[in-house]
Amino acid sequence: MRNQLTRIILILAAVVLSIVFLWPTYQDYNYRRQLNALHGQDSVAFLEQHQDDILNAKLKRIKLGLDLQGGMRVVLEVNILQFLDDFAKNKDDNFNAIIKEVRAETSTGDASVIPLFVKKFQERGIRLSRYYGSIRDDDAKIATMLQDEADKAVDRAVEIVRNRVDQYHVSEPNIQKQGGRRIIVELPGVKDENEVRQLLQGTAKLEFRLLKDPQITYRVMETIDKYLTGNLEPDTGAVKREQKKEEVQKPKDALSELTGGAAPEATDTTSEAKVQREHPFFFYVRPDQHGSGDGYVDAKDKDRVERLLARPEVQKLLPPDFAFVWSAKAQQFGDGIKRYILYAVRAVPELTGGVVVNAQASIDPEDNRPIVNMEMNNEGSREWARITGANINKRIAIMLDNAVYSAPVVQTKITGGRSRITGSDTPNEARLLEIVLKAGALPAPVSIIEQRSVGPSLGEDSIRSGLSSTLLAFIMTVLFMVVYYNSAGAVADFALLFNILFILGVMAGFQATLTLPGIAGIVLTIGMAVDANVLINERIREEMEGGKTLRAAIDAGYSKAFAAIFDSNITTFLTGVVLYQFGTGPVQGFALTLMIGIVASMFSAIVITHVIFNLMTEKGLNPNFG
């Protein structure tokens, strides 16, 4: 009985967890249904009122793939050959001929370029050092160097694409490398093909901008906060006469109450409500208490602050040559909350990325901290010396496509065009900064080789077809099991409901993406789930024919059928692992639901049905196995 109780507790825990994981999906569906029923100002008010809950449900729901939601799928190819052509220190007829041959042989597939490129030189007996590296470098060393640079070029392209898509505010985009030089970009909900082409193929915009003085930044933030509370005239920016002088210090005092004079922390509801009412800007944008002038914004509030700053009347409050920009990525703080940094910079850049000729991430031998060494051309060197000399102890933002990746402090006047940028916490951060800096230098051209649009109506048809096929498969399976195995088949069908619940619960728990092939995987696991029960039921029949009692036959049937069930499922599971590891897009979606379904089906077929049979026999309800 104790073993039976343990199994029941395990089943109940799995059911409860699945429902908990699926609850945000239901909430998201309910919120979208309510929003669709509202119009105009009512929908805006509803969105503002429930924005946090809507965002939380959206992040934790089962995501729909491009084929179900509609949108665009774009395949980009980084022109590695053009990169190799630009990277060569000299060229001749042999070099041009090899480039032409490799281009012809790699134009129809995703074959690796560098090995073929190196092989062509070796076949002609030509040393690579004639065109790359030093004269003393052998072919193996140069080949490794070229492969590393090519990989960095692709990584650079991926980072640029990801940054642009993030700023484009696409819901749940999927960006991943495919092979050695292709990038798959899936943009659910996007329809404008021309806009997507411009977004993905445009030249990366690298800029260096000086940050505004922290005191000026704080005064601007304070002005915006006062305007939003109605204490400023919208056209003149003048403080209303009835405002008391001591109220000027309220934002800082309120922030100290929230943050304790340090980094942002959680507070009680009453305090938050008071600050939100009295200081609507500082409630969401919390200035750094150490005086840097930066503002911290919770990731969930970024869209709200963007809408606030985009208001025309708020834009009028900004001084000339003043702009707010965001950090490229949210950072994890000590309280576990991810926050974006809001920087105040000059609207006009001091320098653009065209002057950067090289950047390299490394480790400082003195303190073992990650650093990035940057090198500029002659024109950039002169300008950089002037800029850094005039702005010692000030910060300069390094921006790619209008997002800040780093804001280092100028420690001394930099001459010769060589700079060392410190402040990266990890080697990965330094590597990312290297990629950003090199985005404006020797960029490998990126072209769109495939573009496919999926309309929302087609996505709805796919969902409808997928649900219909799943329901039909479920009904046919249920009927077969009931007709062939009587009450024992009904028990297997009942466990099948749990199997589907567990599959969807696991997918929701991991925020997996459900695709049309994924639905096919669910349909397949429905059949596989009862397949295990077929083996068990047949084995129980044999044990009963051998003269065993019903309870003994049930226990023996499960025990002796387990090996065959486990063997067949583990081989299918390993196949799913291979498909997921080496497949892309739809294949991965199918493999994911297949693997989850196999684990769920074994649990439902072996544990749940066994518990039900044991409970039935204990109460004298003997199941009929046909």
Number of C-alpha atoms within 10 A of each C-alpha: 7 7 9 15 11 11 16 16 12 14 18 12 12 17 17 14 16 21 19 14 23 23 17 22 21 15 18 21 16 13 19 13 11 12 15 10 10 14 9 7 9 12 15 13 12 14 16 12 11 11 17 13 16 19 14 14 20 20 17 20 25 25 19 18 26 29 25 24 23 24 22 23 21 21 18 24 23 23 20 25 20 16 18 20 16 14 15 15 12 11 12 8 8 12 18 11 12 18 17 12 13 18 17 10 12 14 9 8 7 13 14 14 20 20 13 16 18 20 14 18 16 13 8 10 9 15 16 22 18 15 19 19 18 11 11 7 15 13 18 11 12 19 21 13 14 20 17 12 16 23 15 17 24 25 18 21 29 22 18 23 21 18 17 21 21 15 14 11 10 15 14 18 19 17 18 15 18 16 11 18 22 22 23 19 22 26 24 25 19 20 16 11 15 8 10 18 14 10 15 21 16 14 15 22 17 26 23 21 22 21 24 24 16 17 12 14 25 21 12 17 23 20 21 28 22 26 23 18 14 13 18 19 12 16 10 9 17 13 18 13 9 7 12 9 9 7 10 14 10 14 23 17 15 20 22 16 14 21 18 14 15 13 17 24 14 10 12 8 8 9 12 16 13 13 21 16 12 19 23 19 24 23 21 19 24 25 28 20 18 10 11 17 23 23 23 24 25 19 17 18 16 20 14 14 16 13 9 16 16 10 10 9 15 18 14 14 17 17 11 9 11 18 17 19 19 23 19 20 16 17 16 12 12 10 10 9 15 16 21 21 24 22 24 26 22 21 16 13 17 14 18 17 22 19 20 25 18 19 23 17 22 16 15 13 9 6 7 9 16 21 25 24 17 19 20 22 15 13 12 20 20 15 18 24 17 14 18 20 16 13 16 14 13 16 21 25 24 24 26 25 16 19 22 24 19 22 21 17 18 19 13 13 15 20 15 14 20 17 18 15 19 18 15 19 11 12 16 12 18 25 20 18 23 23 24 27 28 25 27 21 18 16 20 24 18 21 15 15 10 11 15 12 20 19 20 19 12 14 20 15 14 19 19 13 14 21 15 12 15 18 13 13 16 18 12 11 19 21 15 14 21 18 12 14 21 16 17 23 27 21 22 29 26 16 24 26 13 21 28 20 17 27 23 22 26 21 21 25 19 12 16 19 19 24 26 22 22 22 22 19 22 27 23 18 25 24 17 20 28 23 17 24 29 20 17 27 24 16 20 26 18 15 19 19 11 10 10 15 11 19 17 13 21 22 16 19 22 23 14 14 20 16 11 12 19 13 11 12 20 14 11 15 20 13 15 22 17 12 17 20 12 11 16 14 16 18 17 22 24 24 26 24 28 29 24 22 27 25 18 21 30 22 18 27 27 21 18 23 24 22 17 19 19 20 14 14 14 11 8 9 11 16 19 14 16 15
